[in-house]
Amino acid sequence: MDIVADELIEARWVLPVQPWQVIEHGAVAVRNGRIVAIGTAAELAPRVAASRVTRLPEHALMPGLINAHAHAGMTLLRGYADDLTLMRWLQESVWPAEARWVAPDFVRDGTRLACAEMLRGGVTTFSDMYFFPDAAIAAAQRAGIRMVAGLVLLEFATAYARDAAAYLHQGLAARDRWAGASNLHFTLAPHAPYTVSDDTFTQVATYAAQLDLRVHIHVHETRDEIEQGLAQNAERPLARLRRLGLLGPELIGVHAVHLADAEIALLAEHGAALVHCPVSNLKLGSGVARFADWLAAGIPVGLGSDSVVSNNRHDLFAEMRMAALLAKGVSGDASVVPARQALHAATLGGATALGLGAETGSLEPGKAADLLAVDLGGADSRPLYDPVSQLVYVAGREQVSDVWVAGERRVTGGCLQTDDAAELIALATDWQLRIAADRPSPDNQRGRTRS
Ligand SMILES: [Zn+2]
């Protein structure tokens, strides 16, 4: 035996994602939170001295899913504002509710609920953009999920900060406070072209370069946003970001529903990444992003849930399936975005987009042991000719049985290990009663809209 491991995990199918293959009767050895070996169980079992052996005879073992765009702190508003256009949704519902409720305890409890939902559904990394990052980070650390904390910037005042300079200052102070924390990464997160000024974007570009941070931003989400950009700046938002020095490998553009051919080529040429949020884009009526064209252009692409106010799930199995089906539907070509590409976007594509491609997103020796096992043993998953097809077109998050983040077990036999379901329900219900009791009437909502 030449390999010492804390845990050897054997599974019916192992999908490393990189390199692309399906290992029948495979195994992964984990030590000190990292993958130390991967291969067939027959190869590894005689070579690995493991403190613990886990056998998953009916399961697919794969990299943990990456939710590349979320606003976890908004989870207490799940279902609060359905069936509204993006601008009405923001102006008449989301922003007034946030003005009333957003505070550290709201963000902490919402993020706690989101982390439980994501881990239980096989998400091991999420990229966040929200107020009070200290509260969100504290919740994610407690849950034991990998987090990319987006330090949000806007021009207007909220309970969190009074102006763009204060957002930047407080965000960077939070980053300093959490320096050295495990499973934690940061981005700068200017909210969107329509909420951030040229001066602030220029500062973001400077800090991103100095601190080696990526820039996570909503961009080209709706036609209105582009028309507003043309009216105010005589240029499309992406052209404006380019002029302000933000079009480069550090850019993580979210939604990007409306992109011209030349803009896709430009993003690819500059090494920028995109995040596809198919369910949120549909629910807000924003349209269908050109996911297949992005992939064909070679752009690193991840998948995101966005907030559960516009989704209403943090469910990467749902996003993966929707991304594949939509691409086929809008192109009229069933061969576009095969299951393998959708699975790649939900794992290594997302990790690469976030700048974490060397840390997570695939099962390779040296990477963090961020893993999930999906139980494909039930009759609903049979017959089973191809486990990849089954994972994308059949499986749901309820089939996730076991989850590890950096080698630590977070879900065992379908049960979350780091939080208590009854406590979470009580917490969410308490907030729901308070928020519902205070909900303004539609007339009042207009009166409370931020101008
Ligand atoms: Zn968003």
Residues whose N, C-alpha, C, O or C-beta is under 5 A from the ligand:
A	BS01	ZN	D306
